Amino acid sequence: MFERLGDRLDGVLKKFRQRGVITEKMLDEGLREVRRALLEADVNFRVARNFLDKVKTRSLGEDVLKSVRPGDQIVKIVHDELVALLGETMPEPFEAAVPPTVIMLVGLQGSGKTTTAAKLGRRLAKDGGRPGLVACDPYRPAAADQLEVLAGKVGVPLLARPGGEDMAALASEAAGAGRKSGVTHLVLDMAGRLQADEALMDELRRVKDAVEPHEIFLVADGMTGQEAVRIAEGFHAAVGLTGVVLTKMDGDARGGAALSIYSVLGVPIRFVGTGERPEDLTVFDPERMAGRILQMGDIVGLVERAQQTIDLGETERLQKKLLTGRGEFDLSDFLASIQQIQKMGPLKGLLKMMPGVDARMLDQADVDPRRVRHLEAIILSMTPEERRRPDILNGSRRARIAKGSGRPVHEVNRLIKQFREMRKMMKQMGKLMPQMMGGGGPPDLSRLMS
């Protein structure tokens, strides 16, 4: 997400930071590059033009060009204007005075509404709510079955599914059932079409009139760029959107939709879908997103992802083992660490969220996910005793492990050699940790995967 745009902007801003003096001509040259980067990211051309006008006006101020570090001042201006472009502030989630809070998910077919409904249900449940899902798509084959399966995976009840084509009646009955069952949120997965036709809009208006939803979220494919903005305009005119959920932002999305929607419609982006897993739904924070675009990292987002995926009991066990020195860090511990970090997503994606990580480090950490599975296969082919005492792994044992895991012997040898180096490092960490603030964490997996 925003990777190509971020690289281009970082290159331009790096030139500004390297200059002791910046003239208006230098500023114009740099902003031309920024303009090209925005247009390549499929940002609406009017939005790009207004953004650059604001950056230039603020950058030409006497206090900027004549400051001690004008490059840093311009970086701050670009960051502030990106935050404004993305929505300035993060809106507070609406909570109905009398539950349930009704949330309508609208959008075209294939945008990811059903998956988003389940993800949103999971997130609401994690935040202490008692959500219920409603399947309101009688047209797409097996749409209700898909939502029922996803609801079961995330542990959220499916309260209703279509028995006919009167979606307003279904939604109204579901709202009544939700009030009786005590759910706090009702998520309506509405039907879509291949295109936004008048029949779809009429149906959505009838549902809106029947249940008076507190939130109407458009679920839009982030990979469609400016087309997502045009689609959003149509739905906003018909039903009045309160927010947007951009999906598939982990793919080849260039970011144009995210950077254009708020400026064009004044409707905030509420969530971003970054994968197919139930936990891959992130609250959209304009300030943090601007930091990620400018490659300043997103520590808050990293912590939130860890809180949602990491097993705290397992982490505390490893931490206690290091702090007390009772027992060495063994291959079972390493396997547990791999599995913990895998839950958080690809290593390269995690590093992007850390400030100060440059492109070279990201390239080194661009680990093939298959390598992680190979490491797991090798360790799982060992006996519990071999994992606890890797020193007993002689030639015949290694050959057996290689055969059992389907990997060559040299990969087994490399894993064991690198693990021994890591264990030495973990011993040193165990000695230092009592003197450090905050405790420990998982080992540096990139060394074992390189």
C-alpha positions in Angstrom: 0.0 0.0 0.0 1.5 3.4 -1.1 4.9 1.7 -1.6 5.6 3.2 -5.0 4.3 6.6 -4.1 6.2 6.5 -0.8 9.5 5.7 -2.6 9.0 8.6 -5.1 8.1 11.1 -2.4 11.0 10.0 -0.2 13.4 10.5 -3.1 12.1 14.1 -3.7 12.1 15.0 0.0 15.5 13.6 0.5 16.9 16.1 -2.0 15.3 18.9 -0.1 16.8 17.7 3.2 20.3 17.5 1.7 20.2 21.2 0.6 21.3 23.9 3.0 19.4 26.5 1.0 16.2 26.1 -1.1 15.2 28.6 -3.7 11.8 28.9 -5.3 13.2 27.3 -8.5 14.4 24.3 -6.6 11.0 24.1 -4.9 9.2 24.2 -8.2 11.4 21.4 -9.6 10.8 19.2 -6.6 7.0 19.8 -6.6 6.9 18.8 -10.3 8.2 15.4 -9.3 5.7 15.2 -6.5 2.9 16.0 -9.0 4.1 13.2 -11.4 4.2 10.8 -8.4 0.6 11.7 -7.4 -0.7 11.4 -10.9 1.0 8.0 -11.4 -0.7 6.9 -8.1 -4.0 7.7 -9.9 -4.8 10.6 -7.6 -7.6 12.9 -8.9 -5.8 15.7 -10.9 -7.8 18.5 -9.1 -6.9 17.0 -5.8 -3.2 16.8 -6.8 -3.2 20.4 -8.0 -4.9 21.8 -4.8 -2.4 19.8 -2.7 0.6 21.2 -4.5 -0.7 24.7 -4.4 -1.1 24.5 -0.6 2.4 23.0 -0.1 3.9 25.7 -2.3 2.1 28.6 -0.6 3.2 27.4 2.8 6.8 26.5 1.7 7.3 30.0 0.2 6.8 31.6 3.5 9.8 33.6 4.8 10.1 31.4 7.9 10.6 28.3 5.8 13.1 29.1 3.0 15.2 31.2 5.4 15.1 28.7 8.3 18.2 26.8 9.4 16.9 23.5 8.0 14.4 24.5 5.2 14.3 20.9 3.9 12.9 19.6 7.2 10.4 22.4 7.2 9.1 21.4 3.8 8.9 17.7 4.8 6.7 18.8 7.8 4.5 20.9 5.4 4.1 17.9 3.0 3.2 15.7 6.0 0.6 18.1 7.4 -1.0 18.6 4.0 -1.1 14.8 3.4 -2.9 14.5 6.8 -5.4 17.1 5.7 -5.8 15.4 2.3 -6.6 12.0 4.0 -9.2 13.4 6.4 -7.4 15.4 9.1 -8.9 13.6 12.1 -10.1 10.1 12.8 -13.9 10.2 13.4 -15.2 8.7 16.6 -17.3 5.5 16.0 -21.0 6.1 16.3 -22.8 4.3 19.1 -26.6 4.4 19.1 -28.2 5.6 22.4 -30.5 2.5 22.2 -28.8 -0.6 20.7 -28.3 -2.0 18.2 -26.1 0.4 16.2 -27.1 -0.4 12.6 -24.3 -0.4 10.0 -25.1 -0.8 6.3 -22.4 -2.0 4.0 -23.0 -1.0 0.3 -20.9 -1.3 -2.8 -20.5 -3.1 -6.1 -20.1 -6.9 -6.6 -16.6 -8.1 -6.0 -15.5 -5.2 -3.8 -15.3 -7.4 -0.7 -18.5 -6.5 1.2 -19.2 -10.0 2.7 -15.6 -10.5 3.8 -15.6 -7.0 5.3 -18.9 -7.7 7.2 -17.2 -10.6 8.9 -14.0 -8.7 9.6 -16.0 -5.8 11.0 -18.0 -8.1 13.2 -14.8 -9.6 14.6 -13.4 -6.2 15.3 -16.5 -5.0 17.1 -16.5 -8.2 19.2 -12.8 -7.7 20.0 -13.7 -4.2 21.2 -16.2 -5.6 23.7 -19.4 -5.5 21.6 -21.9 -8.2 20.8 -22.4 -7.8 17.0 -24.7 -9.7 14.7 -24.5 -10.1 10.9 -27.4 -10.0 8.4 -27.1 -11.4 4.9 -29.1 -9.0 2.6 -28.0 -10.3 -0.8 -30.5 -12.6 -2.5 -29.0 -12.3 -5.9 -25.5 -13.5 -5.7 -25.4 -17.4 -5.5 -24.3 -18.7 -2.1 -23.7 -15.1 -0.8 -25.6 -15.9 2.5 -23.8 -19.2 2.8 -20.4 -17.4 2.4 -21.4 -15.0 5.2 -22.6 -17.8 7.4 -19.2 -19.6 7.0 -17.2 -16.4 7.7 -19.5 -15.6 10.7 -18.7 -19.0 12.2 -15.0 -18.4 11.8 -15.0 -15.1 13.6 -17.5 -16.2 16.3 -20.2 -13.8 15.4 -23.9 -14.9 14.9 -25.7 -14.6 11.6 -29.1 -13.3 12.6 -31.0 -13.4 9.3 -30.6 -14.4 5.7 -32.9 -13.7 2.7 -36.0 -15.7 2.1 -37.2 -13.6 -0.8 -36.2 -10.4 -2.5 -37.7 -7.8 -0.2 -34.6 -6.6 1.5 -36.3 -3.7 3.4 -38.6 -6.2 5.1 -35.7 -8.5 5.9 -33.5 -5.7 7.3 -36.4 -4.4 9.4 -37.2 -7.9 10.9 -33.5 -8.4 11.6 -33.3 -5.0 13.4 -36.2 -6.2 15.6 -34.6 -9.5 16.2 -31.3 -7.8 17.1 -33.0 -5.6 19.7 -34.6 -8.7 21.3 -31.4 -10.7 21.3 -29.4 -7.9 22.9 -26.8 -7.4 20.1 -25.0 -4.0 20.3 -24.3 -3.8 16.5 -26.1 -5.0 13.4 -24.0 -5.3 10.3 -26.1 -5.5 7.1 -24.3 -7.1 4.1 -26.2 -5.5 1.3 -26.5 -6.8 -2.3 -24.3 -5.3 -5.0 -24.4 -5.1 -8.8 -21.7 -5.2 -11.5 -22.5 -1.5 -11.8 -24.3 1.1 -9.8 -27.7 1.0 -11.5 -30.9 2.7 -10.4 -32.6 -0.5 -9.3 -29.7 -1.1 -6.8 -30.0 2.5 -5.5 -33.8 2.2 -5.1 -33.4 -1.0 -3.1 -30.7 0.7 -0.8 -33.0 3.7 -0.3 -35.9 1.4 0.8 -33.6 -0.4 3.3 -32.3 2.9 4.6 -35.9 4.2 5.1 -36.9 0.9 6.8 -34.1 0.6 9.4 -32.7 4.2 9.6 -29.0 3.0 9.8 -26.6 4.9 12.0 -23.7 4.3 9.6 -23.6 3.7 5.8 -20.2 2.4 4.7 -19.2 2.1 1.1 -16.9 -0.9 0.6 -14.7 0.0 -2.4 -11.9 -1.9 -4.2 -8.8 0.2 -3.5 -7.1 -1.1 -6.6 -9.6 0.8 -8.9 -8.1 4.2 -8.1 -10.1 7.2 -9.3 -12.9 4.8 -10.4 -13.5 4.1 -6.7 -14.1 7.9 -6.2 -16.6 8.0 -9.1 -18.4 5.0 -7.6 -18.4 6.6 -4.2 -20.0 9.8 -5.7 -22.9 7.7 -7.0 -23.6 5.9 -3.7 -23.2 9.1 -1.7 -25.7 10.9 -3.8 -28.2 8.1 -3.5 -28.0 7.1 0.2 -25.6 9.6 1.9 -22.4 7.7 3.0 -20.9 8.2 6.5 -17.7 6.4 5.7 -15.6 4.3 3.2 -13.9 1.0 3.6 -11.1 0.5 1.1 -10.3 -3.2 0.4 -7.4 -5.0 -1.3 -4.9 -2.4 -0.2 -2.3 -5.1 0.3 -2.1 -5.7 -3.4 -1.1 -3.4 -6.3 -3.3 -0.5 -5.0 -1.5 2.7 -6.0 -3.3 4.8 -3.3 -5.2 7.2 -5.6 -8.6 6.3 -4.1 -7.4 6.9 -0.5 -5.8 10.2 -1.4 -8.8 11.5 -3.4 -12.0 10.3 -1.7 -12.1 12.7 1.3 -11.2 15.8 -0.8 -13.8 15.0 -3.4 -16.7 13.8 -1.2 -15.8 15.0 2.3 -16.6 11.4 3.5 -13.9 9.9 5.7 -12.2 6.6 5.1 -13.0 4.5 8.2 -11.2 1.2 7.6 -8.7 -0.4 5.3 -8.6 -4.0 4.3 -5.1 -5.3 4.1 -5.6 -9.1 3.5 -7.9 -12.0 3.5 -7.5 -13.0 7.1 -10.3 -12.0 9.6 -7.9 -9.7 11.5 -6.8 -7.8 8.3 -9.0 -4.8 8.8 -7.3 -1.7 10.1 -8.8 1.5 11.4 -7.8 4.4 9.0 -5.9 7.1 10.9 -4.9 10.0 8.5 -1.9 11.1 10.6 -0.4 7.6 10.8 -1.1 6.9 7.2 0.7 10.1 6.2 3.6 8.9 8.2 3.7 5.6 6.4 3.4 7.2 3.0 6.4 9.4 3.8 8.2 6.3 5.2 8.2 7.6 8.8 6.8 4.4 10.1 3.7 3.6 12.1 4.6 2.3 15.6 1.1 2.7 16.9 -0.2 0.5 14.1 2.5 -2.1 14.7 1.5 -2.2 18.4 -2.2 -2.6 17.6 -1.4 -5.4 15.2 0.6 -7.2 17.8 -2.2 -6.8 20.4 -4.7 -8.3 18.0 -2.6 -11.3 16.9 0.1 -12.1 19.5 -0.6 -14.8 22.2 0.4 -12.8 25.3 0.7 -16.0 27.4 3.3 -17.5 25.0 5.1 -14.1 24.9 5.2 -13.9 28.7 6.6 -17.5 28.8 9.5 -16.7 26.5 10.1 -13.4 28.3 10.2 -15.1 31.7 12.6 -17.8 30.3 15.0 -15.1 29.2 14.7 -13.0 32.4 15.2 -15.8 34.9 17.8 -17.8 32.9 15.8 -21.0 33.6 16.4 -23.1 30.6 18.0 -22.2 27.2 16.2 -20.8 24.2 15.5 -23.9 22.2 14.1 -24.8 18.8 10.6 -25.2 20.3 10.8 -21.6 21.5 12.0 -20.6 18.0 9.1 -22.3 16.4 6.7 -20.6 18.7 8.3 -17.2 17.8 8.0 -17.9 14.1 4.3 -18.8 14.5 3.7 -15.6 16.6 5.3 -13.3 14.0 3.5 -15.1 11.1 0.2 -14.1 12.7 1.2 -10.4 12.3 1.9 -10.7 8.6 4.9 -10.7 6.3 8.2 -9.5 7.9 8.7 -6.9 5.2 5.3 -5.4 6.0 6.2 -5.2 9.7 9.5 -3.5 9.0 7.8 -0.8 6.9 5.9 0.2 10.1 9.1 0.9 12.0 10.7 4.4 11.7 14.2 4.6 10.2 14.0 1.4 8.1 15.4 2.1 4.7 14.8 0.4 1.3 18.0 -1.7 1.6 16.8 -3.2 4.9 13.4 -3.9 3.4 15.0 -5.7 0.4 17.1 -7.8 2.8 13.9 -8.7 4.7 11.9 -9.6 1.6 11.6 -13.2 2.7 9.8 -15.7 0.6 6.9 -17.0 2.7 7.8 -20.5 1.6 11.1 -20.2 3.5 9.1 -19.8 6.7 7.1 -22.9 6.0 10.3 -24.8 5.2 11.7 -23.8 8.6 8.5 -25.0 10.3 8.6 -28.3 8.4 12.2 -28.9 9.5 11.6 -28.2 13.2 8.3 -30.2 13.2 10.2 -33.2 11.8 12.4 -33.3 15.0 11.5 -35.1 18.1 10.7 -33.1 21.3 14.1 -34.1 22.7 15.9 -32.9 19.5 14.2 -29.6 19.7 15.1 -29.2 23.3 18.8 -30.4 22.8 19.9 -29.5 19.2 23.4 -30.5 20.1 22.4 -34.2 19.8 21.6 -33.8 16.1 24.3 -35.9 14.4 24.5 -36.9 10.8 22.0 -39.7 10.8 19.4 -37.6 12.7 19.8 -34.7 10.3 19.3 -37.0 7.3 16.1 -38.4 8.9 14.8 -34.8 9.6 15.6 -33.8 6.0 13.7 -36.8 4.7 10.8 -36.1 7.0 10.5 -32.4 6.1 11.1 -32.9 2.4 14.0 -30.4 2.5 17.7 -31.0 1.6 20.2 -31.8 4.4 22.1 -28.6 3.8 19.0 -26.6 4.8 18.8 -28.5 8.0 22.5 -27.9 8.6 22.1 -24.2 7.9 19.2 -23.9 10.3 21.1 -25.5 13.1 24.2 -23.4 12.5 22.3 -20.2 12.5 20.2 -21.2 15.5 23.3 -21.8 17.5 24.5 -18.3 16.7 21.1 -16.9 17.7 21.1 -18.8 21.0 24.4 -17.1 21.9 22.7 -13.8 21.3 19.7 -14.7 23.3 21.9 -15.7 26.3 23.5 -12.2 26.1 20.1 -10.7 25.9 19.0 -12.6 29.0 21.9 -11.1 30.9 21.1 -7.5 29.7 17.3 -7.6 30.0 17.0 -7.1 33.8 18.8 -3.8 33.2 16.6 -2.7 30.3 13.1 -1.1 30.3 10.1 -2.9 28.9 11.3 -6.5 28.6 12.0 -8.6 25.6 10.4 -9.7 22.4 10.7 -12.2 19.6 14.2 -12.9 18.0 15.4 -11.4 14.8 13.9 -13.9 12.3 15.5 -12.2 9.3 18.9 -13.7 10.3 17.6 -17.2 10.2 15.7 -16.7 6.9 18.5 -15.0 5.0 
